[in-house]
Amino acid sequence: MFRKPKRREEKVVRSALRAFGSENLLKENELLIKDSGGKKELYALSKDLANFIGMVKLNYVCVGIKVGEVGSRRLRFTLEGSFYLIRREKKRVYVDEKGEMLFLYGRDIFARSVVKVTDDVEENDVVFVCNDRGDILGLGKSRFDACRYKDVENDRVVVENLVDRGEYLRKEKLYEAF
């Protein structure tokens, strides 16, 4: 049921981790792929847990944390994967309290709600939407480069909501990548 990533899948994972500055995930954890209904779900588990499973030969259905889904050319992070993977201040958009509330209700981010943007954000990037305290609220897709955010009209959408923490309460996309 679970297997190690194939060479192409590992290349996709490494590329995604490099983009977000999280290459150390590969050193600290074992990655496994679960083929499930046409999806290739990526799970991370500690080296100790991987060794234990290897020694005991358990028949398991799920193990570790689902961090994303591997496609032919990209890795789509799950919300729990983004919390687990991202430790650096990369590809983040910070919003004010009103923007936080609207985002958690599934709405997009308007320019007037943006407090700060990291310099590495580019148009069409997947970004981490954070409140002003730095807590990750979810994932979004940026419509502009970081340098253009301050020039955008206040009533324009700058980040499209892909998945947010409120999703679990609404039960629309539970445990799926965006």
N, C-alpha and C positions, 0 to 999 in steps of 0.2 A: 504494500500500500504506500509506504513512504520510501523515498529513494534519495540518493545524493544528486545534486544538480548535474546535468550534462554540461559539457564544455561550453556550448552556446548559451545556455541558461546562466552559467556562472559568469560569463562575460557580460551579460545584460545586468546581472546583479552588481558586479564590481563597478560597472559604469555608473549605475544609479547611486551607489554608495559613495563613489568618488565625487559626484556632483554635489552631494550634500555633506561632504566632509566626514563620512562615517565609515571609512575603510576598516577601522578597528573592530567592527562587528564580526568580520571574518576571522580575526585572530582570537576573539573572546568566545565565540559561539560556533556551534555546528549548525549548518543549514540543511534542511531537508525539503524535498518537493513531494507534494501529495497531488496526484492526478485525480481530479474530482469533477465529473460531469463536463469535460472539455476545458476545465480551468486547471492551471498549474499553480497551486497554492504554495507559497513559500513560508516555512516555519523556521524559527530560530530557537535553539535550546542550548543550554550550557554544555560545556565539554564534559562535565561530570555526569550530567543526565544522559548524554549520548553514550558515554562509556558504560554506564549502568544498564541501559537498554540493550547495548551490544552484548554484555555479559549474560544477562538474564534471559534474553530471547523472548521478551514479552510480545504478546499479540495486542497491539495498541491501536486505537482508533484515532486518537489525537494526542499530540505531544508538543510542548513548547508554546511559543506565541506566534500566531499568524501575523507576519509582517507585511505580506503583500501577495500579489499575483504576478507571475512572470509571463510576459508575452514574448513574441518573436523578437521585438526590438526594445522593449522597455519593461520596467518594473513599476507596478501600480501599488503604492503603499496603502495599507489599511490604516484606519485611524489609530488603532493601538500600535501598529508598526511605526507610525510617525513619532509617537511619544517615546518609544523604545529606542529608535535609531538616532534621532536628531539631538545632538548634544552641543552643537555649535550654533552661532548666530548667523546662519546662512539661509537665504531665500525666505525671509520673514516679512510679513506686513503686520504692523501693530495698529490696533484700532482703539477708539475711545469707548466709554461705557455704553453709549447708545448703539454704536456699531457692533459691539460685543453681543448685546441683547438681540439685535436683529439677525446677526449671523447665526446665533444659536437657535433661532426660530426658522432657519433655513433660507434666509434672505441673502442676497449678494451684498458686497461692500461698496458703498458710495465714497467718492473722493473726500467729502466733508468729514467722514468718520476716521480717516487715516491719520494716525499720529506720527508714525515713523515707518520707513521702508529701508531694508538693508540694501547696500549698493549693488549686490550681485543679482537682483531681481531683473529679469528680462521679460519682454512681451511673450505671452503664452506659456510661461513657466508655471509649474505647479509650485505653490508657495504655502508656507505655514502661516495661518492667520492666528495672531496672538493678541491677548488683551494688553493693556498698558503695564501690567505686572510681569509679562513674559510667558504666561500660561498659554499653551497651545489649545486653541478652540477648535481647529479643524484644518482642512486642506481646501485650497482654492486655486483658481487659474487666473493668473495676472493678465490683464488686458493691455498693460503698458510697461515700458521700461522704468526702472527706479527713478531715473533722472526726469521723467515726464510727469510723475505723480503730482508734484506741486503746481504744475501748469494746467491740470485738468479741471474742468468746471465742477463745482461742488455737487451737482445733481447727476453726475455721470457714474456709472458702475465701473470700478477699477479692478475688482476681484470677483470672479464668478464662484459661487459656493459649490464645491464638489461633494464634500462630506463634512459634517460638524458633530460636535459632542451631543447636540440635541437630537441627532438622528436615532440614538438608542431609545430615547423616550418616544419618538414618533414611530419607531419600529418599521421604517421604510426600507432601509438597506442594511439591516443588522448583519454584521460580520462580513460584509462584502467590501471589496476595494471599490473606489469611486467609479 
